[in-house]
Amino acid sequence: MSINKWNQIVKALKAQLSSAQFDAWVHPVHARYHNDKLHVIVPSRFFLDGLKQDCGELLTQLVYQQYGESTEIIYQIDASLVHQAEAPPKQDAALIKNTVDGNIDPRFTFKNFVVGSSNAFCFAASQAVAEKPGECYNPLYIHGGVGLGKTHLIHAIANELIIHSPLKIAYRTGERFTNELITAIRKGTTDQFRRKYRRVDVLIIDDVQFIAGKTSTQEEFFHTFNALHEIRKQIILVSDRSPRDMSHLEERLRSRFNWGLVADIQPPDLETRLAILEAKAELAGIQLDKEVSYLLASRIVNNVRELEGALTRLTAFAHLTNQSIDIHMAKNILRDQLHVNVRSISVDDIQKKIAEYYGINPKDMRSNKRSRNIAFPRQVAMYASKELTQLSLPEIGSQFGGKDHTTILYAVRKINTMCENDKNFDDEVSRIISSIRN
C-alpha cells in the first residue's frame, strides 16, 4: 500500500513539474515508508539540494496528502545510486546521426549542472527552451566569462532535445560557421550552405562573437537568422560578452540578438563553488575534507574549470602517492594556483569602491549616519566584506566604526535576500564585486 502511495506522489510530481525538472530531480529518487516515517533516498547532496529547491514544498504537500500530516520526511543519501543518476541517458546512434549536425557531448546534461544564484536564471531559461523550442525565448543568448558553464548548458539543451524531440539540430562554433562559409564561397556552393542551415529546427552557435567584424559572415548569418526566426525555429547563441559589448557587430544583428532573452552567467558564489566541489568529488569517489573544500572555493573564485582542475590535481596526486587529501597537501600541491588566484582585498578597498559607486564619502562608511543614501551603501559594503575577505563578523564590524557583529549579520542577510528577489539588483551587486576583485 505504501509503495502505491509513493507511486501516486511520483505521478503527481510528473504532472505538475516540467519534464526537465522531473527527470533531473525526481526520477533518480527512491523511497521507503516505515513507522510513520518516509525515507526519501537520493544519490548525492547535489541531488538533495536540487530536489528541495525545485519541488521540496510540493513534495511535502503530496506526502501529507498521501500519508497524513503526522508523517516525518527523512532525506537520506545513498552514494551507490550516484552513477545510475549521473550517467547520461543512452542515445540511439542512428537517431543522433540523422538529427544532429555537430559534436554534442552526452556528458553535459541538466542533471549534472550545479545550480546556484549566479547561474539559476540561465539554467531555468535553458530548461524552458529545451521544453518548448522556438516558443519560449527565441533567440536565447547566453553570455559570460570563460569556464562558467555556458557550453555545458547548450549541450544540455541539445541532449534533452535528442531524447525527447525528433528535431534537426545544427551545432557550430562561430569560427567553424565562418570557415564553412569561406569554403562555400570559394567552391561556389553557397546555395547548398544556405539550404543546410535554413532547414534545421535548432541552430546553436557557440562563440558567436567570432563573426563580429567579418562582413560576409555577418551578412549570411543575418539572412539565416531571419529565415529561421520567421518560421519559429529555435536559435541559441553563446558569447563571452553581451550583444551591446560586442564591437564590430552590425547593428541589425545586435538588434536581433536582443529579440529573445539575453541571459548572463556570473562567477559562482562561495556556496555554489562548494556545491560544485562536492558534486565533482562524489563523482570521483573521494572524500573531500570541508577545510580543503573551503580553501579551494574561497581562493579560486572566477572560473569553474580552474576549480575542477584543482580538484583533479589533488585527486591524481592522492591516488599516485596513496595519500589522503588534507589541507597541508592542498596548500603544497596547489600553491602556485592558490597564490595566483588570491589578491589581498581590504575592507578599506571595498569601502572606497562602493562609496565611489554610490557617490558618497568613504568616511561615511565608518560613521553612524542612518540616512538611506548612506546606510544602504554601507550595508552593501558589509555584505561585500563578508564575501571578499576572510574576516570574522566582529572584525568586519570594527572596520565600520565599531559596529556590532549582529549589525553586520543583518546587513549580509538583507542584501542576500534582495539579491535573491531582484535580479537587476543581484546583477548590480555582482558587477560591484567583480570590479573590486579586478
LUMDRENMI-797576 format. One record per residue (C-alpha): x, y negated, z; residue number from 1. Coordinates in Angstrom, 3 decimals. Each point is the difference from the previous one (the first is absolute). Example, Ala and Ser with C-alpha at 12.3 -4.5 7.8 and 13.67 -1.06 7.14 Angstrom:
<kolfis>
KOLFI  c1  c2  c3  votor
KOLFI  12.300  4.500  7.800  1
KOLFI  1.370  -3.440  -0.660  2
</kolfis>
This chain:
<kolfis>
KOLFI  c1  c2  c3  votor
KOLFI  0.000  0.000  0.000  1
KOLFI  2.768  -2.470  0.945  2
KOLFI  1.796  0.647  -3.311  3
KOLFI  -3.205  -0.807  -1.881  4
KOLFI  -0.252  -3.265  1.908  5
KOLFI  3.562  -0.926  -0.955  6
KOLFI  -0.790  0.860  -3.614  7
KOLFI  -2.978  -2.366  0.195  8
KOLFI  2.325  -2.732  1.275  9
KOLFI  2.413  0.598  -2.864  10
KOLFI  -2.892  -0.083  -2.466  11
KOLFI  -1.218  -3.319  1.430  12
KOLFI  3.508  -1.492  -0.133  13
KOLFI  0.352  1.057  -3.621  14
KOLFI  -3.289  -1.710  -0.824  15
KOLFI  0.854  -3.268  1.757  16
KOLFI  3.713  -0.378  -0.823  17
KOLFI  1.660  -0.568  -3.339  18
KOLFI  1.510  3.142  -1.505  19
KOLFI  3.470  -1.518  0.444  20
KOLFI  -0.623  -0.578  3.718  21
KOLFI  -1.541  3.435  0.480  22
KOLFI  2.844  1.803  -1.792  23
KOLFI  2.630  -2.014  1.862  24
KOLFI  -1.253  0.218  3.581  25
KOLFI  -2.784  2.578  0.397  26
KOLFI  0.810  2.877  -2.342  27
KOLFI  3.162  1.121  1.934  28
KOLFI  -1.774  -0.116  3.396  29
KOLFI  -0.990  3.128  1.958  30
KOLFI  -2.287  0.148  3.038  31
KOLFI  -0.700  2.315  2.919  32
KOLFI  -2.823  -0.363  2.541  33
KOLFI  0.117  1.459  3.540  34
KOLFI  -1.585  -0.952  3.325  35
KOLFI  -1.399  -3.367  -1.131  36
KOLFI  3.346  -0.924  -1.539  37
KOLFI  0.561  -0.455  -3.726  38
KOLFI  3.666  0.432  -0.907  39
KOLFI  0.700  -1.928  -3.211  40
KOLFI  3.262  1.367  -1.406  41
KOLFI  2.107  -2.043  -2.444  42
KOLFI  3.391  0.661  -1.638  43
KOLFI  1.886  -3.032  1.312  44
KOLFI  -0.121  -3.280  1.880  45
KOLFI  -0.157  -1.750  -3.372  46
KOLFI  -3.182  1.898  -0.913  47
KOLFI  -1.465  -0.653  3.433  48
KOLFI  0.544  -3.764  -0.333  49
KOLFI  -1.518  0.003  -3.479  50
KOLFI  -3.000  2.051  1.113  51
KOLFI  -0.724  -2.310  2.949  52
KOLFI  0.498  -3.163  -2.030  53
KOLFI  -2.126  0.975  -3.002  54
KOLFI  -2.793  2.010  1.577  55
KOLFI  0.542  0.329  3.768  56
KOLFI  -3.219  -1.782  1.017  57
KOLFI  -2.080  1.845  -2.568  58
KOLFI  1.469  3.337  1.066  59
KOLFI  -0.802  -0.715  3.645  60
KOLFI  -3.615  -0.859  -0.856  61
KOLFI  -0.412  3.190  -2.011  62
KOLFI  1.545  2.133  2.763  63
KOLFI  -2.438  -1.446  2.557  64
KOLFI  -2.916  0.608  -2.376  65
KOLFI  0.949  3.658  -0.525  66
KOLFI  1.455  1.002  3.361  67
KOLFI  -1.468  -2.555  2.405  68
KOLFI  1.452  -3.105  1.631  69
KOLFI  1.522  1.996  2.859  70
KOLFI  2.465  1.551  -2.455  71
KOLFI  3.621  -0.892  0.583  72
KOLFI  1.993  -0.500  -3.211  73
KOLFI  3.603  1.171  0.322  74
KOLFI  2.439  -0.735  -2.800  75
KOLFI  2.852  2.471  -0.448  76
KOLFI  2.968  0.149  -2.351  77
KOLFI  0.956  3.308  -1.601  78
KOLFI  3.220  -0.443  -1.985  79
KOLFI  -0.537  3.353  -1.743  80
KOLFI  -2.706  -1.694  -2.075  81
KOLFI  2.254  -2.784  -1.259  82
KOLFI  1.254  1.711  -3.150  83
KOLFI  -3.511  1.030  -0.964  84
KOLFI  -1.210  -3.565  0.438  85
KOLFI  2.945  -1.808  -1.533  86
KOLFI  0.510  2.232  -3.017  87
KOLFI  -1.160  -1.727  -3.177  88
KOLFI  -3.040  1.632  -1.559  89
KOLFI  0.760  2.472  -2.747  90
KOLFI  -0.490  -1.564  -3.396  91
KOLFI  -0.753  1.834  -3.205  92
KOLFI  3.046  -0.399  -2.237  93
KOLFI  -2.064  0.178  -3.198  94
KOLFI  -2.429  -2.610  1.338  95
KOLFI  2.836  -2.374  0.909  96
KOLFI  1.592  0.455  -3.414  97
KOLFI  -3.270  -0.899  -1.723  98
KOLFI  -0.973  -2.948  2.233  99
KOLFI  3.213  -1.608  1.255  100
KOLFI  2.553  -1.843  -2.123  101
KOLFI  2.910  -0.730  2.340  102
KOLFI  1.694  1.506  3.038  103
KOLFI  -2.267  0.036  3.048  104
KOLFI  1.624  1.308  3.179  105
KOLFI  -2.418  2.439  1.710  106
KOLFI  1.694  -0.576  3.375  107
KOLFI  -1.429  -3.514  0.256  108
KOLFI  -3.574  0.214  1.300  109
KOLFI  -2.337  -2.039  2.162  110
KOLFI  0.317  2.681  2.676  111
KOLFI  3.694  -0.568  0.615  112
KOLFI  -0.013  -3.798  -0.285  113
KOLFI  0.487  -1.531  3.453  114
KOLFI  -2.523  -2.803  0.435  115
KOLFI  0.706  -3.055  2.149  116
KOLFI  -1.096  -3.625  0.198  117
KOLFI  2.534  -0.980  -2.668  118
KOLFI  -1.383  2.314  -2.691  119
KOLFI  -3.556  0.893  1.071  120
KOLFI  -1.561  -2.428  -2.491  121
KOLFI  1.952  1.434  -2.951  122
KOLFI  -0.739  3.534  1.177  123
KOLFI  -3.743  -0.640  0.175  124
KOLFI  -0.004  -1.724  -3.402  125
KOLFI  1.894  2.916  -1.544  126
KOLFI  -2.470  2.503  1.451  127
KOLFI  -2.883  -2.059  -1.382  128
KOLFI  1.532  0.006  -3.484  129
KOLFI  0.568  3.753  0.191  130
KOLFI  -3.663  0.399  0.991  131
KOLFI  -1.445  -2.180  -2.771  132
KOLFI  2.566  -0.755  -2.695  133
KOLFI  -0.959  -2.923  -2.193  134
KOLFI  -2.757  -1.107  2.379  135
KOLFI  1.477  -1.321  3.238  136
KOLFI  3.109  -2.098  -0.627  137
KOLFI  1.144  -0.410  -3.558  138
KOLFI  2.819  -0.673  -0.299  139
KOLFI  1.466  1.098  3.322  140
KOLFI  3.250  -1.928  0.411  141
KOLFI  2.263  1.177  2.840  142
KOLFI  3.141  -1.938  0.884  143
KOLFI  2.636  0.060  2.726  144
KOLFI  3.690  0.516  0.725  145
KOLFI  2.135  3.037  -0.730  146
KOLFI  -0.710  3.214  1.899  147
KOLFI  -3.352  -0.959  1.537  148
KOLFI  -2.197  2.669  -1.634  149
KOLFI  -1.314  -1.586  -3.214  150
KOLFI  1.061  2.901  -2.208  151
KOLFI  -1.331  2.502  2.561  152
KOLFI  -3.454  -1.585  -0.239  153
KOLFI  -0.263  -0.013  -3.787  154
KOLFI  1.134  3.627  -0.164  155
KOLFI  -2.590  0.787  2.702  156
KOLFI  -2.712  -1.614  -2.143  157
KOLFI  1.103  2.036  -3.013  158
KOLFI  0.123  3.253  1.995  159
KOLFI  -3.490  -0.619  1.354  160
KOLFI  -1.310  -0.621  -3.517  161
KOLFI  1.734  3.113  -1.355  162
KOLFI  -1.839  2.138  2.556  163
KOLFI  -3.445  -1.576  -0.129  164
KOLFI  -0.369  -1.722  -3.380  165
KOLFI  0.782  1.282  -3.507  166
KOLFI  1.355  -3.407  -1.057  167
KOLFI  2.859  -0.749  -2.356  168
KOLFI  2.752  -1.748  1.959  169
KOLFI  3.045  -1.797  -1.388  170
KOLFI  2.769  -0.833  2.459  171
KOLFI  2.896  -2.193  -1.094  172
KOLFI  2.603  -2.316  1.449  173
KOLFI  0.112  -3.465  -1.535  174
KOLFI  3.397  0.871  -1.453  175
KOLFI  -1.232  3.183  -1.702  176
KOLFI  -3.066  -1.761  -1.398  177
KOLFI  2.291  -2.662  -1.486  178
KOLFI  2.429  2.533  -1.435  179
KOLFI  -2.833  1.977  -1.616  180
KOLFI  -1.292  -3.154  -1.616  181
KOLFI  3.465  -0.878  -1.323  182
KOLFI  0.312  3.487  -1.496  183
KOLFI  -3.479  -0.255  -1.536  184
KOLFI  0.847  -3.347  -1.615  185
KOLFI  3.274  1.372  -1.353  186
KOLFI  -1.673  3.114  -1.444  187
KOLFI  -3.129  -1.772  -1.189  188
KOLFI  -2.289  2.030  2.268  189
KOLFI  -1.607  -2.809  2.012  190
KOLFI  -3.525  1.142  -0.975  191
KOLFI  0.710  3.403  1.524  192
KOLFI  1.449  -1.715  3.098  193
KOLFI  -3.180  -2.063  0.403  194
KOLFI  -2.329  2.951  -0.426  195
KOLFI  1.882  1.989  2.636  196
KOLFI  -0.365  -2.635  2.715  197
KOLFI  -3.462  -1.248  -0.900  198
KOLFI  -1.602  3.420  0.192  199
KOLFI  0.947  0.795  3.601  200
KOLFI  -2.399  -0.180  2.948  201
KOLFI  2.619  -1.171  2.503  202
KOLFI  3.131  -2.011  -0.814  203
KOLFI  2.620  -0.294  2.752  204
KOLFI  2.981  -2.316  -0.494  205
KOLFI  2.691  0.016  2.690  206
KOLFI  2.509  -2.886  0.184  207
KOLFI  -2.219  -2.074  -2.272  208
KOLFI  2.261  -3.002  0.656  209
KOLFI  2.358  1.525  -2.585  210
KOLFI  -2.217  -1.194  -2.871  211
KOLFI  0.205  -3.667  1.077  212
KOLFI  1.988  -2.062  -2.489  213
KOLFI  -0.297  2.614  -2.757  214
KOLFI  -2.238  -1.638  -2.586  215
KOLFI  -0.949  3.016  -2.136  216
KOLFI  -0.623  2.225  3.027  217
KOLFI  -2.187  -2.603  1.680  218
KOLFI  -1.970  -0.497  -3.224  219
KOLFI  -0.619  3.742  -0.376  220
KOLFI  -0.822  0.490  3.659  221
KOLFI  -2.447  -2.919  -0.080  222
KOLFI  -2.051  1.630  -2.750  223
KOLFI  0.251  3.460  1.600  224
KOLFI  -1.169  -1.468  3.311  225
KOLFI  -2.979  -1.674  -1.682  226
KOLFI  -0.955  3.134  -1.923  227
KOLFI  0.005  2.199  3.116  228
KOLFI  -1.627  -2.530  2.308  229
KOLFI  -2.827  -0.648  -2.461  230
KOLFI  -1.076  3.665  0.127  231
KOLFI  0.547  0.209  3.778  232
KOLFI  3.062  2.205  -0.032  233
KOLFI  2.125  -0.247  3.161  234
KOLFI  3.239  -2.015  -0.069  235
KOLFI  2.476  0.274  2.893  236
KOLFI  3.026  -2.282  0.146  237
KOLFI  2.904  0.041  2.449  238
KOLFI  2.657  -2.656  0.483  239
KOLFI  2.537  -1.299  2.475  240
KOLFI  -1.685  -3.405  -0.044  241
KOLFI  -3.448  -1.555  -0.332  242
KOLFI  -1.257  -1.222  -3.413  243
KOLFI  0.472  -3.628  1.017  244
KOLFI  3.643  0.641  0.897  245
KOLFI  0.839  1.802  -3.246  246
KOLFI  2.073  -2.422  -2.062  247
KOLFI  -0.123  0.128  -3.820  248
KOLFI  -3.371  1.768  0.072  249
KOLFI  -2.510  -1.365  -2.512  250
KOLFI  -2.804  -1.888  1.706  251
KOLFI  -2.701  2.046  -1.737  252
KOLFI  1.499  3.201  1.490  253
KOLFI  0.416  -1.613  3.414  254
KOLFI  -3.696  -0.884  -0.101  255
KOLFI  -1.017  3.546  -0.915  256
KOLFI  2.167  1.535  2.713  257
KOLFI  -2.094  -2.002  2.466  258
KOLFI  -3.351  1.145  -1.417  259
KOLFI  -0.333  2.982  2.315  260
KOLFI  1.680  0.411  3.368  261
KOLFI  3.509  -1.156  0.876  262
KOLFI  1.216  1.852  3.108  263
KOLFI  3.385  -0.323  1.658  264
KOLFI  1.901  2.427  2.221  265
KOLFI  1.970  -1.580  2.818  266
KOLFI  2.930  1.554  1.865  267
KOLFI  -1.478  2.404  2.583  268
KOLFI  -0.372  -1.095  3.602  269
KOLFI  1.752  1.827  2.815  270
KOLFI  -2.922  2.346  0.704  271
KOLFI  -0.243  1.027  -3.651  272
KOLFI  3.757  0.562  -0.254  273
KOLFI  -0.186  2.247  3.061  274
KOLFI  -2.928  1.901  -1.553  275
KOLFI  1.933  0.458  -3.241  276
KOLFI  2.979  1.409  1.887  277
KOLFI  -2.246  2.346  1.963  278
KOLFI  -1.719  1.263  -3.148  279
KOLFI  3.294  0.545  -1.848  280
KOLFI  1.576  1.704  3.012  281
KOLFI  -2.974  2.397  0.216  282
KOLFI  0.372  0.881  -3.666  283
KOLFI  3.713  0.606  0.526  284
KOLFI  -0.814  2.217  2.984  285
KOLFI  2.076  -1.976  2.505  286
KOLFI  -0.622  -1.475  3.417  287
KOLFI  0.910  -3.676  -0.005  288
KOLFI  0.671  -1.605  3.364  289
KOLFI  -2.151  -3.109  0.607  290
KOLFI  3.112  -2.027  0.784  291
KOLFI  1.493  0.943  -3.369  292
KOLFI  -3.275  -0.782  -1.783  293
KOLFI  -0.157  -3.419  1.594  294
KOLFI  3.636  -0.718  -0.864  295
KOLFI  -0.581  0.726  -3.687  296
KOLFI  -3.399  -1.700  -0.195  297
KOLFI  1.155  -3.156  1.759  298
KOLFI  3.181  -0.397  -2.054  299
KOLFI  -1.092  1.061  -3.515  300
KOLFI  -2.946  -2.282  -0.593  301
KOLFI  -0.434  -0.924  -3.659  302
KOLFI  0.273  3.207  -2.003  303
KOLFI  -1.759  3.325  0.560  304
KOLFI  2.445  1.800  -2.291  305
KOLFI  2.917  -1.128  2.163  306
KOLFI  -1.863  1.210  3.063  307
KOLFI  -0.583  3.407  -1.592  308
KOLFI  3.605  0.077  -1.207  309
KOLFI  1.268  -0.610  3.531  310
KOLFI  -2.097  2.897  1.291  311
KOLFI  1.305  2.224  -2.807  312
KOLFI  3.608  -0.829  0.938  313
KOLFI  -0.640  0.853  3.640  314
KOLFI  -1.797  3.232  -0.880  315
KOLFI  2.745  1.115  -2.369  316
KOLFI  2.738  -0.720  2.529  317
KOLFI  -1.878  1.819  2.766  318
KOLFI  -0.498  3.095  -2.174  319
KOLFI  3.575  0.054  -1.276  320
KOLFI  1.562  -0.415  3.439  321
KOLFI  -2.645  1.949  1.941  322
KOLFI  -0.571  -2.955  2.330  323
KOLFI  -3.179  -1.520  1.330  324
KOLFI  -0.892  -3.546  -1.013  325
KOLFI  0.451  -2.416  2.888  326
KOLFI  0.502  -3.739  0.330  327
KOLFI  3.805  0.261  0.053  328
KOLFI  0.096  2.009  -3.221  329
KOLFI  -2.419  -2.413  -1.682  330
KOLFI  2.072  -3.061  0.915  331
KOLFI  3.175  1.706  -1.174  332
KOLFI  -1.251  1.495  -3.289  333
KOLFI  -2.066  -3.044  -0.976  334
KOLFI  2.270  -2.703  1.367  335
KOLFI  0.563  -1.603  -3.415  336
KOLFI  -3.680  0.037  -0.932  337
KOLFI  -1.207  -1.208  3.384  338
KOLFI  2.466  -2.854  0.170  339
KOLFI  -0.722  -1.103  -3.550  340
KOLFI  -3.741  -0.119  0.604  341
KOLFI  -0.018  -1.782  3.315  342
KOLFI  0.439  -3.739  0.289  343
KOLFI  0.044  -1.719  3.335  344
KOLFI  -3.190  -2.057  0.198  345
KOLFI  -0.453  -2.214  3.009  346
KOLFI  -3.214  -1.367  1.459  347
KOLFI  1.393  -3.453  -0.744  348
KOLFI  0.247  0.935  -3.720  349
KOLFI  -3.598  1.191  0.075  350
KOLFI  -1.266  -3.127  1.766  351
KOLFI  1.729  -2.326  -2.466  352
KOLFI  -1.280  1.868  -3.056  353
KOLFI  -3.594  0.185  1.204  354
KOLFI  0.015  -3.591  1.269  355
KOLFI  1.171  -1.092  -3.462  356
KOLFI  -2.734  2.083  -1.658  357
KOLFI  -2.783  -1.525  2.129  358
KOLFI  1.485  -3.500  0.057  359
KOLFI  0.654  -0.381  3.727  360
KOLFI  3.060  -0.805  2.095  361
KOLFI  1.958  3.134  1.072  362
KOLFI  0.111  -1.444  3.526  363
KOLFI  -3.773  0.400  0.195  364
KOLFI  0.519  3.780  -0.080  365
KOLFI  1.461  -0.220  3.499  366
KOLFI  -2.469  -2.590  1.325  367
KOLFI  -3.258  0.445  1.884  368
KOLFI  -2.069  -1.916  -2.561  369
KOLFI  -3.271  1.825  -0.689  370
KOLFI  -1.388  -1.807  -3.041  371
KOLFI  -0.854  2.516  -2.732  372
KOLFI  2.440  -1.452  -2.555  373
KOLFI  2.815  0.904  2.438  374
KOLFI  -1.381  2.972  1.982  375
KOLFI  -0.825  2.052  -3.085  376
KOLFI  3.436  -0.277  -1.704  377
KOLFI  1.517  0.784  3.405  378
KOLFI  -2.043  3.229  0.160  379
KOLFI  1.126  0.938  -3.511  380
KOLFI  3.595  -0.568  1.102  381
KOLFI  -0.535  2.205  3.062  382
KOLFI  -1.404  2.735  -2.239  383
KOLFI  2.953  -0.340  -2.408  384
KOLFI  2.458  0.136  2.906  385
KOLFI  -1.495  3.310  1.104  386
KOLFI  0.239  1.322  -3.588  387
KOLFI  3.500  -1.204  -0.826  388
KOLFI  1.988  0.264  3.213  389
KOLFI  0.743  2.682  2.569  390
KOLFI  -0.841  -2.318  2.905  391
KOLFI  -2.469  1.005  2.690  392
KOLFI  -3.169  -2.025  0.535  393
KOLFI  1.422  -1.838  3.057  394
KOLFI  3.173  -0.801  -1.992  395
KOLFI  -2.082  -1.398  -2.848  396
KOLFI  -2.061  -1.984  2.494  397
KOLFI  3.145  -1.621  1.393  398
KOLFI  0.744  -1.338  -3.499  399
KOLFI  -3.400  -1.684  -0.133  400
KOLFI  0.418  -2.233  3.026  401
KOLFI  -0.275  2.720  2.602  402
KOLFI  -3.343  1.445  -1.096  403
KOLFI  -1.260  3.074  1.862  404
KOLFI  0.246  3.372  -1.764  405
KOLFI  -3.813  0.256  -0.018  406
KOLFI  -0.146  -3.180  -2.079  407
KOLFI  2.330  1.583  -2.560  408
KOLFI  -2.014  3.224  -0.028  409
KOLFI  -3.243  -1.950  -0.532  410
KOLFI  1.537  -1.881  -2.940  411
KOLFI  1.331  3.208  -1.590  412
KOLFI  -3.371  1.724  0.260  413
KOLFI  -1.884  -3.043  -1.285  414
KOLFI  2.179  -0.445  -3.098  415
KOLFI  -0.014  3.741  -0.649  416
KOLFI  -3.822  0.067  0.109  417
KOLFI  -0.222  -3.009  -2.311  418
KOLFI  2.329  1.731  -2.471  419
KOLFI  -2.172  3.112  0.042  420
KOLFI  -3.200  -1.983  -0.616  421
KOLFI  1.230  -2.624  -2.472  422
KOLFI  2.107  1.139  -2.956  423
KOLFI  0.885  -3.567  -1.022  424
KOLFI  1.355  -0.729  3.464  425
KOLFI  1.783  3.364  0.049  426
KOLFI  1.679  -0.933  -3.302  427
KOLFI  0.948  -3.385  1.456  428
KOLFI  1.622  1.547  3.078  429
KOLFI  1.788  2.579  -2.161  430
KOLFI  1.464  -2.779  -2.148  431
KOLFI  1.162  -1.888  3.086  432
KOLFI  1.669  3.102  1.478  433
KOLFI  1.638  0.845  -3.332  434
KOLFI  1.411  -3.520  -0.248  435
KOLFI  1.447  0.307  3.504  436
KOLFI  1.601  3.365  -0.806  437
KOLFI  1.535  -1.361  -3.168  438
</kolfis>
